[in-house]
Amino acid sequence: MSDDVFKALADHTRRTILDELAERDGQTLFEICGRLLTKHGLNTSRQGVSQHLALLEAAGLVETRRDGRYKFHHIDTGPLEHLTDRWLTPRRPSEQPGGTP
């Protein structure tokens, strides 16, 4: 799972999509494409954005919800929290550099 998250985060466009969803969650593909173009100057096709969203979804960073003919995309920070918990857990005093065991 971590490899999928790192692969998803390795691309600038996918990180920008996550930024947009973090700012305004629950967007459709059309809304995301519009915001990428107007706010970031990224002229990516709808198919291209759809493929980026599919990779983000496979990595667990985006969840989708259908409502009629619309598909809404929501950010899921769970996989990121798992990574920060893995490496950014507080150290005990004995584990600090120069600490006594």
Secondary structure, 3 states (H helix, E strand, C coil): CHHHHHHHHCCHHHHHHHHHHHHCCCECHHHHHHHHHHHHCCCCCHHHHHHHHHHHHHCCCEEEEEECCEEEEEECCHHHHHHHHHHCCCCCHHHCCCCCC
